[in-house]
Structures are given as structure tokens and as C-alpha cells.
Amino acid sequence: MTDAVGGTRAEAQRTGDVAAPRAELTGYVGEPGGSGFARRIPASITTRNELIDALSVAASLEHAILLQYLYTAWTLKRRPDEGLHPKQERLMHNWGQTMLRVSHEEMIHLGIITNLLNVVGAAPVLHRPNFPQALSPESPFGLSLTKWDDHTLWRYERMELPRGVPLPPEPERVPDRLLGHVSSELPNVIEFDYLGELYDIIRAGFVNLGEDAFLVPAGVDTDTKWGLQVRSIPAVTDLESALAALDLVVEQGEGAPDDDEDSHYALFQRLRREFAELPAGFVPTRDVVDNPRTWANHRDSPLPGTYIENELTRRVAAVSNDAYRVLTLLMLQMFSYDEPPASGPAMLVDRELVKSASKQLMSSFIRAISEILTEMPVYDDPADGVAGVPFEVYEEVRLSPRHEPRFTIVMESLTALENDCKQLAGEAGIARLATLAEHAGWLRRNLAEGVSRAD
């Protein structure tokens, strides 16, 4: 048996032949609006509740990781007037597309974990702690919204590191913006080192529980196809399909072999090499700050973020948080399989309608408002840095047990987005905010038409 980074123990764990050397893993699930709480995950899962706890930790981590990737992708420069010549402009585009591809696959991973929670009898887990999160037993690589630079790429390379592969070389220099809290993040003990290690334990838990673990709801999708691209989230209905789904997660990123050129680890290796080859002094990003916030402090995130002092920018960032909240609500409904009502509005029961709305909100609203924010000042002087989407969670998003209130809540939220964007467009003179107002209105009307057709 080898140590935590060796392949021998992982292979044995995968087949259930040996127990992990640790008695427990620590997993964190953030409690929005309050302090976080830790879940102790036994290294050998033998009960449904233990399996649900482990899957909940995985869902929280996958959610946070994909948001990090999106944030970093959206910090890249895009236009010639930002100092890019055509070759650099193409390179920035390719880098952004690669990062978005990885984030799309992380969305698939989140969908897989959510389906696994569903079939073992648990609700979706889409809450998570706010950014940043320190290095800790539940996150040995930390969780932070940062722009594209060598330190960020190193951190992502570390996140996706296959077991048995040496740690990637650290950046020659930690960015000044990270000094002062890096050393305080270091824990005495990291209780799991790789996401692949957590997935090994989850996989072994399914093997231990066998077919008794599955409480498959009626109407479970054969293929959810959720994401910004048409990529499949495989259906999970039994042990065989559950293990295959977990293997897909590992193969795409966490724990993938280092000779797999399409793995997330290999992609981040390539991006880091390409970044190192650029001329000294070239800056690929806008001057986006780390971990922007509309609230000065979050109880579930003890590390400091960057408070957005500019009032107009802070209000636009708050709108982006509201849009992210609506997206979370749509995702909760998409992964719920309760029976539709016998009569009345059936919006959000139509799963294709929910999927379409989710994609539109992410690709056409949240991404667009991110591009606006990365050109808006955090402070009064634009030279002191620009903002980004904070992805803040003010309070836990909860799904109504009844369908009609869900319809009302989503429609009210989209109306609020439309009105806020209209008002801010007038005050800021930013035409793209007016376009976003039109898009929110279109999305609301489209959903209303879908409800009418479903009645």
C-alpha cells in the first residue's frame, strides 16, 4: 500500500480490497448566511447517510471549482484596443475557450453528483461557502476567484493533479495581492489531497451498499444534456450506471492519467506552458481584482475579499448575484423529479423549458454582465482595479414544494432583473445593460409562453 498520492492504494480502494489509511475525511458544505459546517466522512462508507454526506461535499466542491474557472476565463482581454495584436487576440480567445470547456465539464460533474444524490434519496446540494476559502482539510488547494496568471494556473493544475503524479512546480513568485494570508491558510494536516481520493471513497461506498442504495424516482431522465454545450449527463439508475458516471468524472479531470491530453490536468499544463512562453511584461488580463464582494464580510468566508467601494459597480455586481440566484433556483428545479400538479401552471415542470432557461441565463446574461463588470472600477479610480461577478450567496436558495409558487418566484426575479438593468443602464449610460434588460424580459416572456402551452 502506498501513501495518499500513490496509485496502488487508489487501485485497491477502487476495487474495495483495502480500507483507506485514514479513519475519516473532512468535508465542508457551506451554510449560506451563516457559519460553515463540517461533515465527517468515513473512509469506508457503509450507510446511506454517510454516502449522502460524501456526495454533498463533492457537489459543493464541484460547484465552487466551476465558478472559479468561469471567473478566470472572463478576466482575459478580448479586443485590439486593449493592446492585443491579432495573434495575441486569437491566443486569448483560445485560452478562454479552453477554460470554458473545462468549466462546462465541471458542470457535467456537478450534474452527475446531483443525479447520484437524487437516486440515493437526497435533495440536490447547490449551496456552497462564499469565496475565498482557505486551504483546509476539505479543500487542500483553496478556493478563490482570481484572474489569469501563473499562480492561478498552478492552483488549477494542483486541483486536477492525478494521483501518483508529482506536484507541479510552484510559481517563482506569489502575487503581491496574495501575500499576507497565504501562510495563515496552511493547515496542520490535509485530510484528503485529491478530488480523485474523495471519488474513490464514494465509489467504494456505492459498491459496499450495492443495489440497496438506489431509490430511483419515477421519470428520471435518460439524458439531461445540461450545460452551455450539448454534453450528456448520463442517467443513473443502478450500481453499474453509478460507477460508470463516477468513472467519467475521474477520467475527465480529477485523477485522470497524466498522459491523457484531454484531461483537465493536461489542459492546465498546456495553458501554463503557453503563458510562460509569452514575452516578459505581457499582461493577458484586465486588471480584475480577486474575490470581489458587495458585502464587506461573509460569516462563512473568514478570509478577506475585495469590497467593491464604487457604488454603481457594486449595484451592477449585486444584479449579477441576483441572476446567479435565479440560475441556482432553475437548477434546483431541473434536478427535482417530483410529480407535476394535476392542473394549473406547469412552468418549471417542463424540463426542456428549464434547461433552455438555464443555458440562456448563464450564456447570455451572466457572462455578458461579467464582461461589463470587468470594465467597471472597484474604487473611484479605475486604475486601482476592476470588478467581476462575485458569485455571492446571501442566503440559501430553497425550492418551494409546490409548483405554482416556483413559477411566481422565477417570474418575479426575472422582472426584478429587467427593471434593475433598465435603471442602471440609464444611470451608467451603459448600452449593454439595456440589452440585458431586454434579454431578461424576453426570458420571462418565453417562460410564460411555455407555461401557457403546458396548461
Helices and strands as residue ranges (DSSP letters): H 7-15, E 24-29, E 37-42, H 48-73, G 80-82, H 86-119, H 150-159, G 176-178, H 182-185, H 195-209, G 210-213, H 239-252, H 264-276, E 292-293, E 306-307, H 311-334, H 351-360, I 361-366, H 367-373, G 382-384, H 403-428, H 431-454
